[in-house]
Amino acid sequence: MGRILIVDDEPLNRELLRAYLEDHGHELIEADSGGRALELVKSGAPDVVLLDVMMPGLDGFETTERIKAQTGGDFLPVILITALADLASRNRGLKCGADEFLTKPVDRQELLVRVGNLLALRAKERELLRRNVELIELTRYKEEMSALLVHDLKNPMSVILSGLDFASRAHALDEEVHEALGDALGASRRVMRLIANLVDLMRLESSRLEPRREPTALGPLLATLIAQRASLTRHRQITVNQRLGADAVASIDRDLIARVFENLLDNALQHTPTGGEVRAWIEHTGGAVQLRLGNSGPPIPPELRPVVFEKYRQASSALGRMNLGLGLYFCRLAVEAHGGRMWVEESADLPAVFGCELPRAGAAANEATRSQK
C-alpha cells in the first residue's frame, strides 16, 4: 500500500483513477495542476505520482522534470498518463524522467500492476538507502575506533622501542642476550609498522591517501632494511644475496614504500628455512623499476597466487593453511597508489619470488606533465 498523488486538470479523470485505486488500501491525494502537484510533493512526499500529460500551464512533461529535480536522490516514481501514443512523446517523457506510461483510456488491471510494481521498487530502493546509511555509520565508527586504538597503542610501543634500543647498546652483554634484545627490537618495530599500516589502509581503501612522491634510490633503501635484520639472519644462518645498485631511482613516497619493502622482506625471512637463502635484485624495464625478492622457502601454488594480496584471506594448499592478514594487502594498495603493481612468480632456484614494479623518477614526472596538458 502507498500514498498516491493523482494529477489531472479534469475532475472526471481524477474520479475514474480514484475509483480504480480506492479499494486497494492506498491513500489517495489529488491535484488539479502541475503547480499544485509540486506543492504536494514538497509537503507530503507521495510514493507514486499519476500524472496527466495534457494540462494547461505546466504540462506533464515539465511537471515530471521538476518533480525529479525537487526530489533529488529520493526515488519518486512518476507514471505519465497520455493520449499521445507516438514514439516522440514517449521519448520526451523518458528524457524528463518518467518511469512508466499509461495510455488513455486507462486499463484498470494495467494501472494496478504498474502502480504495484513501482511501489515495490520504491520500497526496495528506500531499504537499500537505509542500509547504506547504516553502512556509512558503521564504517565511520570502525575508522574512529581504529584511530583511537592506534593512538592508544603508539605511545606505549614508543616507550618499549626506546627501552629496547637503550638496553641493546649496553656494554658487556652476553651474546645471546644481545641477540634476544635485537629480536625483540625488530619485533617491536614490526608492531609499530602494523599500527601505521592500519591507519594508511583505511585511507588507501577510500582513495584518501595521496603519496608524497620524491625521487628515491631503491637499492640503498632496501639495503638499509636488510642490514637492520642482520642479527636475525645471522642467528638463523640465512644468506642474503643482494644485487641492488644505486642507480634505480623511483618516484615514491619513501615512508610508504619502505614499509612495503619491510613487509616483503619479513615475509621472505619468515618462510625461509634455517640455512636457506633470501635474494633481492632490482632491474630497469621501460619507464619502471622492478624489485624482486625471493627465498628458498616453500613455493606458493599457482592457484593461490591471485589471492595472496587480498584482505584477511585464508587459503588452503598441500602446504597447509595460509593466514594472509593485512601485510601483503597493504603492500598491494600502497604500490597501486603509486601507479605500480605486484605479483608472485618463481625462478629455477627460488620457489617463491615477490615482484614489485614502481615508476621511475623521470618517467613519473613525464607522465604527470602529460596529464596536466
Contacts in CASP RR format, 6 or more apart in sequence:
PFRMAT RR
TARGET T0000
AUTHOR 0000-0000-0000
METHOD contacts of the structure
MODEL  1
MGRILIVDDEPLNRELLRAYLEDHGHELIEADSGGRALELVKSGAPDVVL
LDVMMPGLDGFETTERIKAQTGGDFLPVILITALADLASRNRGLKCGADE
FLTKPVDRQELLVRVGNLLALRAKERELLRRNVELIELTRYKEEMSALLV
HDLKNPMSVILSGLDFASRAHALDEEVHEALGDALGASRRVMRLIANLVD
LMRLESSRLEPRREPTALGPLLATLIAQRASLTRHRQITVNQRLGADAVA
SIDRDLIARVFENLLDNALQHTPTGGEVRAWIEHTGGAVQLRLGNSGPPI
PPELRPVVFEKYRQASSALGRMNLGLGLYFCRLAVEAHGGRMWVEESADL
PAVFGCELPRAGAAANEATRSQK
1 24 0 8 1.000
1 25 0 8 1.000
1 26 0 8 1.000
1 27 0 8 1.000
1 119 0 8 1.000
2 25 0 8 1.000
2 26 0 8 1.000
2 27 0 8 1.000
2 47 0 8 1.000
2 48 0 8 1.000
2 119 0 8 1.000
3 26 0 8 1.000
3 27 0 8 1.000
3 29 0 8 1.000
3 44 0 8 1.000
3 45 0 8 1.000
3 46 0 8 1.000
3 47 0 8 1.000
3 48 0 8 1.000
4 21 0 8 1.000
4 26 0 8 1.000
4 27 0 8 1.000
4 28 0 8 1.000
4 29 0 8 1.000
4 46 0 8 1.000
4 47 0 8 1.000
4 48 0 8 1.000
4 49 0 8 1.000
4 50 0 8 1.000
4 115 0 8 1.000
5 29 0 8 1.000
5 30 0 8 1.000
5 31 0 8 1.000
5 37 0 8 1.000
5 40 0 8 1.000
5 41 0 8 1.000
5 46 0 8 1.000
5 48 0 8 1.000
5 49 0 8 1.000
5 50 0 8 1.000
6 14 0 8 1.000
6 17 0 8 1.000
6 18 0 8 1.000
6 28 0 8 1.000
6 29 0 8 1.000
6 30 0 8 1.000
6 31 0 8 1.000
6 50 0 8 1.000
7 30 0 8 1.000
7 31 0 8 1.000
7 32 0 8 1.000
7 33 0 8 1.000
7 34 0 8 1.000
7 36 0 8 1.000
7 37 0 8 1.000
7 49 0 8 1.000
7 50 0 8 1.000
7 51 0 8 1.000
7 52 0 8 1.000
7 55 0 8 1.000
7 60 0 8 1.000
7 63 0 8 1.000
8 14 0 8 1.000
8 17 0 8 1.000
8 32 0 8 1.000
8 50 0 8 1.000
8 51 0 8 1.000
8 52 0 8 1.000
8 55 0 8 1.000
8 81 0 8 1.000
9 32 0 8 1.000
9 33 0 8 1.000
9 52 0 8 1.000
9 55 0 8 1.000
9 56 0 8 1.000
10 52 0 8 1.000
11 32 0 8 1.000
13 52 0 8 1.000
13 81 0 8 1.000
14 30 0 8 1.000
14 32 0 8 1.000
16 106 0 8 1.000
17 50 0 8 1.000
17 81 0 8 1.000
17 106 0 8 1.000
17 111 0 8 1.000
18 28 0 8 1.000
18 30 0 8 1.000
20 106 0 8 1.000
20 108 0 8 1.000
20 111 0 8 1.000
20 112 0 8 1.000
21 28 0 8 1.000
21 111 0 8 1.000
21 112 0 8 1.000
21 115 0 8 1.000
22 28 0 8 1.000
24 112 0 8 1.000
26 115 0 8 1.000
29 40 0 8 1.000
29 44 0 8 1.000
29 46 0 8 1.000
31 37 0 8 1.000
31 39 0 8 1.000
31 40 0 8 1.000
33 55 0 8 1.000
33 56 0 8 1.000
33 57 0 8 1.000
33 58 0 8 1.000
34 51 0 8 1.000
34 55 0 8 1.000
34 57 0 8 1.000
34 58 0 8 1.000
34 60 0 8 1.000
34 63 0 8 1.000
35 58 0 8 1.000
35 63 0 8 1.000
37 49 0 8 1.000
37 51 0 8 1.000
37 63 0 8 1.000
37 67 0 8 1.000
38 58 0 8 1.000
38 63 0 8 1.000
38 66 0 8 1.000
38 67 0 8 1.000
38 70 0 8 1.000
40 46 0 8 1.000
41 49 0 8 1.000
41 67 0 8 1.000
41 70 0 8 1.000
41 71 0 8 1.000
41 76 0 8 1.000
42 70 0 8 1.000
45 74 0 8 1.000
45 76 0 8 1.000
46 76 0 8 1.000
47 76 0 8 1.000
47 77 0 8 1.000
47 119 0 8 1.000
47 122 0 8 1.000
48 76 0 8 1.000
48 77 0 8 1.000
48 78 0 8 1.000
48 79 0 8 1.000
48 115 0 8 1.000
48 118 0 8 1.000
48 119 0 8 1.000
48 122 0 8 1.000
49 67 0 8 1.000
49 76 0 8 1.000
49 77 0 8 1.000
49 78 0 8 1.000
49 79 0 8 1.000
50 79 0 8 1.000
50 81 0 8 1.000
50 102 0 8 1.000
50 115 0 8 1.000
51 60 0 8 1.000
51 63 0 8 1.000
51 64 0 8 1.000
51 67 0 8 1.000
51 78 0 8 1.000
51 79 0 8 1.000
51 80 0 8 1.000
51 81 0 8 1.000
52 60 0 8 1.000
52 80 0 8 1.000
52 81 0 8 1.000
52 82 0 8 1.000
53 59 0 8 1.000
53 60 0 8 1.000
53 61 0 8 1.000
53 80 0 8 1.000
53 81 0 8 1.000
53 82 0 8 1.000
53 83 0 8 1.000
53 84 0 8 1.000
53 89 0 8 1.000
54 60 0 8 1.000
54 82 0 8 1.000
54 83 0 8 1.000
54 84 0 8 1.000
55 63 0 8 1.000
58 66 0 8 1.000
60 80 0 8 1.000
60 96 0 8 1.000
61 80 0 8 1.000
61 92 0 8 1.000
61 93 0 8 1.000
61 96 0 8 1.000
62 96 0 8 1.000
64 78 0 8 1.000
64 80 0 8 1.000
64 93 0 8 1.000
64 96 0 8 1.000
64 97 0 8 1.000
64 98 0 8 1.000
65 96 0 8 1.000
65 97 0 8 1.000
67 76 0 8 1.000
67 78 0 8 1.000
68 76 0 8 1.000
68 78 0 8 1.000
68 96 0 8 1.000
68 97 0 8 1.000
75 121 0 8 1.000
75 122 0 8 1.000
75 125 0 8 1.000
75 126 0 8 1.000
76 122 0 8 1.000
77 99 0 8 1.000
77 100 0 8 1.000
77 118 0 8 1.000
77 119 0 8 1.000
77 121 0 8 1.000
77 122 0 8 1.000
78 97 0 8 1.000
78 98 0 8 1.000
78 99 0 8 1.000
78 100 0 8 1.000
79 98 0 8 1.000
79 99 0 8 1.000
79 100 0 8 1.000
79 101 0 8 1.000
79 102 0 8 1.000
79 114 0 8 1.000
79 115 0 8 1.000
79 118 0 8 1.000
80 93 0 8 1.000
80 98 0 8 1.000
80 100 0 8 1.000
80 101 0 8 1.000
80 102 0 8 1.000
81 101 0 8 1.000
81 102 0 8 1.000
81 103 0 8 1.000
81 104 0 8 1.000
81 106 0 8 1.000
82 89 0 8 1.000
82 101 0 8 1.000
82 102 0 8 1.000
82 103 0 8 1.000
82 104 0 8 1.000
83 103 0 8 1.000
83 104 0 8 1.000
84 90 0 8 1.000
85 103 0 8 1.000
90 101 0 8 1.000
93 101 0 8 1.000
99 118 0 8 1.000
100 114 0 8 1.000
100 118 0 8 1.000
102 110 0 8 1.000
102 111 0 8 1.000
102 114 0 8 1.000
143 202 0 8 1.000
146 198 0 8 1.000
146 199 0 8 1.000
146 202 0 8 1.000
147 199 0 8 1.000
149 198 0 8 1.000
150 195 0 8 1.000
150 198 0 8 1.000
150 199 0 8 1.000
153 195 0 8 1.000
154 192 0 8 1.000
154 195 0 8 1.000
157 188 0 8 1.000
157 191 0 8 1.000
157 192 0 8 1.000
157 195 0 8 1.000
158 192 0 8 1.000
160 188 0 8 1.000
161 185 0 8 1.000
161 188 0 8 1.000
161 189 0 8 1.000
161 192 0 8 1.000
164 181 0 8 1.000
164 182 0 8 1.000
164 184 0 8 1.000
164 185 0 8 1.000
164 188 0 8 1.000
165 185 0 8 1.000
167 181 0 8 1.000
168 178 0 8 1.000
168 181 0 8 1.000
168 182 0 8 1.000
168 185 0 8 1.000
173 181 0 8 1.000
178 231 0 8 1.000
179 231 0 8 1.000
179 235 0 8 1.000
182 231 0 8 1.000
183 231 0 8 1.000
183 232 0 8 1.000
183 235 0 8 1.000
186 228 0 8 1.000
186 229 0 8 1.000
186 232 0 8 1.000
189 228 0 8 1.000
190 262 0 8 1.000
190 266 0 8 1.000
193 259 0 8 1.000
193 262 0 8 1.000
193 263 0 8 1.000
194 326 0 8 1.000
194 327 0 8 1.000
196 259 0 8 1.000
197 259 0 8 1.000
197 263 0 8 1.000
197 326 0 8 1.000
197 327 0 8 1.000
197 330 0 8 1.000
198 326 0 8 1.000
200 209 0 8 1.000
200 256 0 8 1.000
200 330 0 8 1.000
200 334 0 8 1.000
201 326 0 8 1.000
201 329 0 8 1.000
201 330 0 8 1.000
201 333 0 8 1.000
203 209 0 8 1.000
204 330 0 8 1.000
204 333 0 8 1.000
204 334 0 8 1.000
204 337 0 8 1.000
205 333 0 8 1.000
209 337 0 8 1.000
210 337 0 8 1.000
211 252 0 8 1.000
211 253 0 8 1.000
211 256 0 8 1.000
211 334 0 8 1.000
211 337 0 8 1.000
211 338 0 8 1.000
212 253 0 8 1.000
212 255 0 8 1.000
213 251 0 8 1.000
213 252 0 8 1.000
213 253 0 8 1.000
213 338 0 8 1.000
213 364 0 8 1.000
214 251 0 8 1.000
214 252 0 8 1.000
214 253 0 8 1.000
214 254 0 8 1.000
215 249 0 8 1.000
215 250 0 8 1.000
215 251 0 8 1.000
215 361 0 8 1.000
215 362 0 8 1.000
216 249 0 8 1.000
216 250 0 8 1.000
216 251 0 8 1.000
216 252 0 8 1.000
216 254 0 8 1.000
216 257 0 8 1.000
216 361 0 8 1.000
217 246 0 8 1.000
217 247 0 8 1.000
217 248 0 8 1.000
217 249 0 8 1.000
218 244 0 8 1.000
218 248 0 8 1.000
218 249 0 8 1.000
218 250 0 8 1.000
218 252 0 8 1.000
218 257 0 8 1.000
218 282 0 8 1.000
218 289 0 8 1.000
218 291 0 8 1.000
218 358 0 8 1.000
219 244 0 8 1.000
219 245 0 8 1.000
219 246 0 8 1.000
219 248 0 8 1.000
219 282 0 8 1.000
220 244 0 8 1.000
220 246 0 8 1.000
221 254 0 8 1.000
221 257 0 8 1.000
221 258 0 8 1.000
221 261 0 8 1.000
222 242 0 8 1.000
222 244 0 8 1.000
222 261 0 8 1.000
222 265 0 8 1.000
222 280 0 8 1.000
222 282 0 8 1.000
222 291 0 8 1.000
223 242 0 8 1.000
223 244 0 8 1.000
225 258 0 8 1.000
225 261 0 8 1.000
225 262 0 8 1.000
225 265 0 8 1.000
226 240 0 8 1.000
226 242 0 8 1.000
226 265 0 8 1.000
226 280 0 8 1.000
229 265 0 8 1.000
229 266 0 8 1.000
229 269 0 8 1.000
232 238 0 8 1.000
232 269 0 8 1.000
233 239 0 8 1.000
233 240 0 8 1.000
233 269 0 8 1.000
233 278 0 8 1.000
236 269 0 8 1.000
236 272 0 8 1.000
236 274 0 8 1.000
236 275 0 8 1.000
237 274 0 8 1.000
237 275 0 8 1.000
237 276 0 8 1.000
238 269 0 8 1.000
238 272 0 8 1.000
238 274 0 8 1.000
238 275 0 8 1.000
238 276 0 8 1.000
238 277 0 8 1.000
238 278 0 8 1.000
239 275 0 8 1.000
239 276 0 8 1.000
239 277 0 8 1.000
239 278 0 8 1.000
240 277 0 8 1.000
240 278 0 8 1.000
240 279 0 8 1.000
240 280 0 8 1.000
241 277 0 8 1.000
241 278 0 8 1.000
241 279 0 8 1.000
241 280 0 8 1.000
242 279 0 8 1.000
242 280 0 8 1.000
242 281 0 8 1.000
243 279 0 8 1.000
243 280 0 8 1.000
243 281 0 8 1.000
243 282 0 8 1.000
244 280 0 8 1.000
244 281 0 8 1.000
244 282 0 8 1.000
245 282 0 8 1.000
248 282 0 8 1.000
248 283 0 8 1.000
248 284 0 8 1.000
248 289 0 8 1.000
248 360 0 8 1.000
249 289 0 8 1.000
249 360 0 8 1.000
249 361 0 8 1.000
249 362 0 8 1.000
250 257 0 8 1.000
250 289 0 8 1.000
250 358 0 8 1.000
250 359 0 8 1.000
250 360 0 8 1.000
250 361 0 8 1.000
250 364 0 8 1.000
251 338 0 8 1.000
251 358 0 8 1.000
251 359 0 8 1.000
251 360 0 8 1.000
251 361 0 8 1.000
251 362 0 8 1.000
251 363 0 8 1.000
251 364 0 8 1.000
251 365 0 8 1.000
252 338 0 8 1.000
252 358 0 8 1.000
253 338 0 8 1.000
256 334 0 8 1.000
256 337 0 8 1.000
256 338 0 8 1.000
257 334 0 8 1.000
257 335 0 8 1.000
257 338 0 8 1.000
257 358 0 8 1.000
259 330 0 8 1.000
259 334 0 8 1.000
260 330 0 8 1.000
260 331 0 8 1.000
260 334 0 8 1.000
260 335 0 8 1.000
260 356 0 8 1.000
261 291 0 8 1.000
261 293 0 8 1.000
263 327 0 8 1.000
263 328 0 8 1.000
263 330 0 8 1.000
263 331 0 8 1.000
264 293 0 8 1.000
264 331 0 8 1.000
264 354 0 8 1.000
264 356 0 8 1.000
265 278 0 8 1.000
265 280 0 8 1.000
265 293 0 8 1.000
267 327 0 8 1.000
267 328 0 8 1.000
267 354 0 8 1.000
268 278 0 8 1.000
268 293 0 8 1.000
268 294 0 8 1.000
268 295 0 8 1.000
268 352 0 8 1.000
268 354 0 8 1.000
269 278 0 8 1.000
269 295 0 8 1.000
271 295 0 8 1.000
271 297 0 8 1.000
271 298 0 8 1.000
271 352 0 8 1.000
272 278 0 8 1.000
272 295 0 8 1.000
272 296 0 8 1.000
272 297 0 8 1.000
273 296 0 8 1.000
273 297 0 8 1.000
276 295 0 8 1.000
276 296 0 8 1.000
276 297 0 8 1.000
277 295 0 8 1.000
277 296 0 8 1.000
277 350 0 8 1.000
278 293 0 8 1.000
278 294 0 8 1.000
278 295 0 8 1.000
278 296 0 8 1.000
279 293 0 8 1.000
279 294 0 8 1.000
279 295 0 8 1.000
279 350 0 8 1.000
280 291 0 8 1.000
280 292 0 8 1.000
280 293 0 8 1.000
280 294 0 8 1.000
281 291 0 8 1.000
281 292 0 8 1.000
282 289 0 8 1.000
282 290 0 8 1.000
282 291 0 8 1.000
282 292 0 8 1.000
283 289 0 8 1.000
283 290 0 8 1.000
283 292 0 8 1.000
284 290 0 8 1.000
284 360 0 8 1.000
285 357 0 8 1.000
286 360 0 8 1.000
286 363 0 8 1.000
287 359 0 8 1.000
287 360 0 8 1.000
287 362 0 8 1.000
287 363 0 8 1.000
288 340 0 8 1.000
288 357 0 8 1.000
288 358 0 8 1.000
288 359 0 8 1.000
288 360 0 8 1.000
288 363 0 8 1.000
289 357 0 8 1.000
289 358 0 8 1.000
289 359 0 8 1.000
289 360 0 8 1.000
290 355 0 8 1.000
290 356 0 8 1.000
290 357 0 8 1.000
290 358 0 8 1.000
291 355 0 8 1.000
291 356 0 8 1.000
291 357 0 8 1.000
291 358 0 8 1.000
292 353 0 8 1.000
292 354 0 8 1.000
292 355 0 8 1.000
292 356 0 8 1.000
293 353 0 8 1.000
293 354 0 8 1.000
293 355 0 8 1.000
293 356 0 8 1.000
294 347 0 8 1.000
294 350 0 8 1.000
294 352 0 8 1.000
294 353 0 8 1.000
294 354 0 8 1.000
295 350 0 8 1.000
295 351 0 8 1.000
295 352 0 8 1.000
296 349 0 8 1.000
296 350 0 8 1.000
296 351 0 8 1.000
297 351 0 8 1.000
297 352 0 8 1.000
298 319 0 8 1.000
298 351 0 8 1.000
298 352 0 8 1.000
299 346 0 8 1.000
299 351 0 8 1.000
299 352 0 8 1.000
300 308 0 8 1.000
300 344 0 8 1.000
300 346 0 8 1.000
300 351 0 8 1.000
300 352 0 8 1.000
301 317 0 8 1.000
301 318 0 8 1.000
301 319 0 8 1.000
303 317 0 8 1.000
304 315 0 8 1.000
304 317 0 8 1.000
304 322 0 8 1.000
305 343 0 8 1.000
305 344 0 8 1.000
307 313 0 8 1.000
307 315 0 8 1.000
307 324 0 8 1.000
308 315 0 8 1.000
308 322 0 8 1.000
308 324 0 8 1.000
308 328 0 8 1.000
308 344 0 8 1.000
309 328 0 8 1.000
309 329 0 8 1.000
309 331 0 8 1.000
309 332 0 8 1.000
309 342 0 8 1.000
310 324 0 8 1.000
310 329 0 8 1.000
311 324 0 8 1.000
311 325 0 8 1.000
311 326 0 8 1.000
311 329 0 8 1.000
312 324 0 8 1.000
312 325 0 8 1.000
312 326 0 8 1.000
312 329 0 8 1.000
313 324 0 8 1.000
313 325 0 8 1.000
314 321 0 8 1.000
314 322 0 8 1.000
314 323 0 8 1.000
314 324 0 8 1.000
315 321 0 8 1.000
315 322 0 8 1.000
315 324 0 8 1.000
316 322 0 8 1.000
331 342 0 8 1.000
331 356 0 8 1.000
332 342 0 8 1.000
335 341 0 8 1.000
335 342 0 8 1.000
335 356 0 8 1.000
335 357 0 8 1.000
335 358 0 8 1.000
336 342 0 8 1.000
338 358 0 8 1.000
338 359 0 8 1.000
339 358 0 8 1.000
339 359 0 8 1.000
340 356 0 8 1.000
340 357 0 8 1.000
340 358 0 8 1.000
340 359 0 8 1.000
341 356 0 8 1.000
341 357 0 8 1.000
342 354 0 8 1.000
342 355 0 8 1.000
342 356 0 8 1.000
342 357 0 8 1.000
343 354 0 8 1.000
343 355 0 8 1.000
344 352 0 8 1.000
344 353 0 8 1.000
344 354 0 8 1.000
344 355 0 8 1.000
345 353 0 8 1.000
345 355 0 8 1.000
346 352 0 8 1.000
346 353 0 8 1.000
347 353 0 8 1.000
359 367 0 8 1.000
END
